[in-house]
Amino acid sequence: MRDFVSARARSIAIQPQTSIDTSGSINLASGTPDFTTPSFIIDAMVDSLLAAKLQYTAWAGIPALREAIAAKLERENGLRIDPESEVLVTAGAQEALMTVLMTLLDPGDEVLITDPHYGVYTRAATIAGGTMVRVPTTFASGFVPTAEAIAAAITPRTKAVILVSPSNPTGAVFPRDVLESIVRVAEEHDLVIVSDEIYEHYVFDGAVHTSVATLPAARERTVTINSLSKGYALTGVRLGYVVAPPDLIHAMLPFHHAMTICAPITAQYGAAAALNAPRDWFVPILAEYDRRRIAWMQALDEIELPYARPRGAYYIFADVRPSGVDLETFMRLAREAGLILGAGGDGCIRGSLMQASPRLEEGLERLQALVRRIRAEADAHA
């Protein structure tokens, strides 16, 4: 029988999920917020269900939600948009990303992204027929990119540059002056900027999140992606949105419709309630994540594993090679020690703040014990 799987599908194939017993493990890698979603958001969704609001919506989303998005952007980000023509509501940020890249890319087009980065971006670009080009960043810079590095990666095939700030997996928050210099490069080379801002509410150490579209000369070439998954603990509800110039939003609609027709109507009513409400409820939650962030840094300092001080998102990116083993070996030993960690590439792990006490402290103690044991065994064989 003919092999029906396409070459493109094979190029993005992932390992099937396996049923590994992790019942005794501590998860220090989760990307899912562990706080409780505010009840007023859940109430709005329940009310919509009780009112039997179960039909398709307009492709771009219900007017009440698009208006709430516009009001939120003006209030929190200093960005004024037209809710009728510049917003597309999607089934989460990943559908938003897929819709955006399918709209922007022709076969052979290139997209730049700062590296390290979340692997789904590369997969999405490949599905859309493009090529993701990595622009390296360093520990020394706190994984903040430079306009010079981005300019050096541009070729005649480059169509867009993706910026993720605050960053998954590094926790970097790109300063305003850096973003302004990248916008100038994009303007000079006529590139689209795709700004993924889903972690905007997670900032520490006085860092300030800047929405790229608010910068000089950026509005006409910036596509902003956002979501309620991270900021409102609604990961399973699947509600995101895209903000872009009207011609781009109009061009996205057929791709969006082909994948989902519209975002889930129940989620849209919950999102409208979320975005219209004050956000003071999040202040103590962010303070708790800051406490966990400090606990992570103290634990890594004690075992002398280098890391980039995270100023945003809810991850910490640490180099495990000074332990004495490579990343693959470290990850295997971590699993055997009852730890779930994220592999960040280039010898680094991605830790997460999404583990509550006392499990967080127990997990960090296991991590420290593992590193000390690896080093002791290395010394014994020296």
C-alpha positions in Angstrom: 0.0 0.0 0.0 1.1 3.5 -0.7 2.5 5.5 2.2 -0.2 8.2 2.6 1.8 10.4 5.0 3.2 13.5 3.3 6.8 14.6 3.5 5.7 17.7 5.3 3.9 15.7 7.9 7.0 13.5 8.4 9.2 16.6 8.8 7.2 17.7 11.9 6.4 14.4 13.4 6.6 14.2 17.1 7.1 11.3 19.5 3.9 9.6 20.5 2.9 10.2 24.1 3.7 7.3 26.3 2.1 6.2 29.6 5.0 6.7 32.0 4.2 6.4 35.7 4.9 9.8 37.2 2.7 9.4 40.3 5.6 9.9 42.6 7.2 12.7 40.6 7.2 16.4 41.2 6.5 18.5 38.2 8.9 21.5 38.0 8.2 22.1 34.3 4.4 22.8 33.9 3.3 25.5 31.5 -0.2 25.6 33.1 -1.1 28.3 35.6 -2.0 26.8 39.0 -4.1 29.6 40.4 -7.9 29.4 40.5 -9.7 31.2 37.7 -11.7 34.1 39.1 -15.3 33.0 39.8 -16.9 36.0 37.8 -15.4 34.6 34.6 -16.8 31.1 35.3 -20.2 32.7 36.2 -20.3 34.5 32.8 -19.6 31.2 30.9 -22.3 29.4 33.0 -24.8 32.2 32.4 -24.2 31.9 28.6 -24.8 28.2 28.7 -28.0 28.6 30.8 -29.2 31.1 28.2 -28.6 28.4 25.5 -26.0 30.5 23.7 -24.6 27.6 21.8 -24.5 28.7 18.2 -21.8 29.8 15.8 -20.7 33.4 16.2 -19.3 35.8 13.7 -16.0 34.5 12.4 -14.1 37.3 14.0 -15.9 36.9 17.4 -18.9 38.4 19.2 -19.0 42.2 19.2 -19.0 42.4 23.0 -15.7 40.5 23.2 -14.0 42.5 20.4 -15.0 45.7 22.1 -13.7 44.4 25.4 -10.4 43.6 23.7 -10.2 47.1 22.3 -10.9 48.6 25.7 -8.3 46.4 27.4 -5.7 47.3 24.9 -6.3 51.0 25.3 -6.4 50.8 29.1 -3.5 48.4 29.7 -1.3 48.8 26.7 -1.9 52.3 25.3 -3.0 50.9 22.0 -6.2 52.2 20.3 -7.7 49.9 17.7 -11.0 49.5 15.8 -12.8 46.4 17.3 -14.7 46.0 14.0 -11.8 45.6 11.6 -8.6 45.0 13.6 -9.5 42.1 15.9 -9.8 38.4 15.2 -10.8 36.1 18.1 -9.3 32.6 17.9 -9.3 29.3 19.7 -6.3 30.1 21.7 -2.9 31.6 20.8 -1.7 28.5 19.0 -4.6 28.8 16.5 -3.8 32.5 16.3 -0.2 31.7 15.4 -1.1 29.1 12.8 -3.6 31.5 11.2 -1.1 34.3 11.1 1.7 32.3 9.6 -0.6 30.7 7.0 -1.7 34.2 6.0 1.8 35.6 5.8 3.9 32.9 4.3 4.4 31.6 0.8 6.4 28.4 0.3 10.1 29.2 0.8 9.5 32.3 2.9 11.6 32.7 6.0 10.6 33.9 9.5 13.1 35.0 12.1 12.7 34.1 15.8 15.0 34.7 18.7 16.5 31.5 20.2 16.0 29.8 22.6 12.3 29.6 21.7 9.2 27.4 22.1 9.4 24.7 19.5 5.8 25.1 18.4 6.7 28.2 16.5 9.0 26.3 14.2 6.4 23.6 13.7 3.8 26.1 12.7 6.1 27.8 10.2 6.9 24.5 8.6 3.2 23.6 8.3 2.6 26.9 6.7 5.4 26.2 4.1 8.0 28.5 5.5 11.3 28.1 7.3 12.0 29.3 10.8 15.5 30.9 11.1 16.9 31.1 14.6 18.6 34.3 15.8 20.8 33.4 18.8 20.7 35.2 22.1 23.1 34.6 25.0 23.1 34.1 28.8 25.3 37.2 29.0 22.6 39.4 27.5 19.8 37.8 29.6 18.6 36.3 26.3 17.6 39.8 25.1 18.1 40.0 21.3 20.0 42.7 19.4 18.8 44.5 16.3 22.2 43.8 14.8 21.8 40.0 15.2 18.3 40.2 13.6 19.6 42.3 10.7 22.4 39.9 10.1 19.9 37.0 9.7 17.8 38.7 7.1 17.8 37.4 3.5 15.8 38.2 0.4 13.4 35.4 1.6 12.7 36.9 5.0 9.1 37.9 5.5 8.6 38.4 9.2 10.2 38.3 12.6 8.6 36.8 15.7 9.2 38.5 19.1 8.1 36.8 22.3 8.3 39.1 25.3 8.1 38.1 28.1 9.8 35.0 26.8 9.1 31.3 27.0 11.5 29.6 27.8 14.0 32.2 29.0 12.0 34.6 31.1 13.5 37.6 29.2 11.6 40.8 28.9 12.8 42.9 26.0 13.4 46.6 26.9 11.6 49.3 25.0 14.8 50.7 23.4 15.7 47.2 22.1 12.2 46.8 20.6 12.5 50.2 19.0 15.7 49.3 17.3 14.2 46.0 16.0 11.2 47.9 14.6 13.6 50.2 12.7 15.3 47.1 11.2 11.8 45.7 10.3 10.9 49.0 8.7 14.1 49.2 6.7 13.6 45.6 5.3 9.8 45.9 5.1 9.2 42.9 7.5 6.1 42.0 9.4 6.6 41.8 13.2 4.6 39.1 15.0 4.5 40.0 18.7 3.5 37.2 21.0 2.4 38.9 24.3 0.7 36.0 26.1 2.8 36.4 29.2 2.4 40.2 29.5 1.0 40.0 33.0 4.0 38.2 34.4 6.8 40.7 35.0 9.2 41.0 37.9 12.1 43.2 39.2 10.4 46.4 38.0 10.4 45.2 34.4 7.8 46.7 32.1 6.1 45.0 29.3 5.9 47.0 26.0 3.4 46.2 23.3 5.3 46.5 20.1 2.4 48.0 18.1 2.6 51.1 20.3 6.1 52.0 19.1 6.9 54.5 16.4 6.4 53.1 12.9 5.3 49.7 14.3 1.6 49.8 14.0 1.2 49.3 10.3 3.5 46.2 10.3 2.8 44.6 13.6 0.6 41.6 14.3 -0.1 41.1 18.0 -1.1 37.7 19.4 -2.5 37.3 22.9 -4.5 34.9 24.9 -6.5 34.4 28.1 -4.8 31.0 28.9 -1.9 32.3 30.9 -3.2 35.5 32.4 -6.6 34.1 33.5 -5.8 30.3 34.0 -8.1 29.4 31.1 -5.7 27.1 29.2 -8.4 24.5 28.4 -11.0 27.0 27.4 -9.1 27.9 24.2 -9.5 31.7 23.7 -7.0 33.9 22.1 -7.0 36.9 19.7 -5.0 38.6 17.0 -4.8 42.4 16.5 -3.5 43.6 13.2 -4.2 46.1 10.4 -7.5 45.6 8.7 -6.2 44.1 5.4 -4.3 41.4 7.4 -7.3 40.6 9.6 -9.5 40.3 6.5 -6.9 37.9 4.8 -6.8 35.8 8.0 -10.5 35.0 8.1 -10.6 32.1 5.5 -7.7 30.3 7.3 -9.4 30.9 10.7 -12.7 29.7 9.4 -11.2 26.6 7.8 -9.7 25.5 11.2 -12.4 26.5 13.7 -15.1 28.6 12.0 -15.2 30.6 15.2 -13.8 30.5 18.8 -16.0 28.6 21.3 -18.9 30.9 22.1 -18.9 30.0 25.8 -15.3 30.9 26.0 -16.0 34.2 24.3 -18.6 35.3 26.9 -16.1 34.4 29.7 -13.4 36.3 28.0 -15.5 39.4 27.7 -16.2 39.3 31.4 -12.5 38.8 32.1 -11.2 41.7 30.0 -13.9 44.1 31.2 -13.0 43.6 34.9 -10.3 45.3 37.0 -7.2 43.1 37.4 -6.4 43.8 41.1 -7.2 40.2 41.9 -4.0 39.2 40.3 -1.7 41.2 42.6 -1.3 38.6 45.3 -1.0 35.8 42.8 1.9 37.6 41.1 3.6 38.1 44.5 3.4 34.4 45.1 5.0 33.6 41.8 7.8 36.1 42.6 8.4 34.2 45.9 8.7 30.9 43.9 11.0 32.6 41.4 13.3 33.7 44.2 13.2 30.1 45.7 14.3 28.7 42.3 17.2 31.2 42.0 18.4 30.5 45.5 18.4 26.8 44.9 20.3 27.1 41.7 22.8 29.5 43.3 23.5 26.9 46.0 24.4 24.2 43.5 26.2 26.7 41.2 24.1 26.1 38.1 24.1 29.1 35.8 20.8 30.7 34.9 19.4 33.8 33.3 17.5 35.8 36.0 13.9 35.7 34.7 12.2 39.1 34.6 9.0 37.9 33.0 6.8 34.9 32.2 6.9 32.0 34.7 10.0 30.0 33.7 13.6 29.8 34.6 16.3 28.7 32.1 19.3 27.0 33.7 22.4 25.4 32.2 22.9 21.9 33.7 26.2 21.1 32.0 28.3 22.4 34.9 26.8 19.4 36.8 29.2 17.2 34.8 26.8 15.5 32.4 25.1 16.4 29.2 21.4 17.4 29.0 20.1 14.0 27.8 21.8 12.2 30.7 20.7 14.9 33.2 17.0 14.6 32.1 17.2 10.8 32.4 18.7 11.0 35.9 16.1 13.6 36.9 13.2 11.3 35.9 14.8 8.6 37.9 15.0 11.0 40.9 11.2 11.8 40.6 11.5 15.1 38.8 9.8 16.4 35.7 11.8 19.1 34.0 11.6 20.8 30.7 14.4 20.3 28.2 15.4 23.7 26.9 18.1 22.7 24.4 21.8 23.6 24.3 22.4 21.9 27.7 19.7 23.9 29.5 16.5 23.0 31.4 13.3 25.0 31.6 12.0 25.1 35.1 8.6 26.5 36.0 7.1 28.5 38.8 3.8 26.5 38.5 4.4 24.3 41.5 3.0 25.3 44.9 4.7 24.8 48.3 5.7 22.5 49.9 6.1 20.5 46.7 8.1 23.2 45.1 10.7 23.2 47.9 10.7 19.4 47.9 11.3 19.4 44.2 14.1 21.9 44.4 15.7 19.8 47.2 15.6 16.8 44.8 17.2 18.8 42.1 20.0 19.9 44.4 20.6 16.4 45.7 20.8 15.1 42.1 23.4 17.6 41.1 25.5 16.9 44.2 25.2 13.2 43.6 26.4 13.6 40.0 29.4 15.6 41.0 30.2 13.2 43.9 30.2 10.2 41.5 32.3 12.1 39.0 34.8 12.9 41.8 34.9 9.3 42.9 35.8 8.2 39.4 38.4 10.9 38.8 
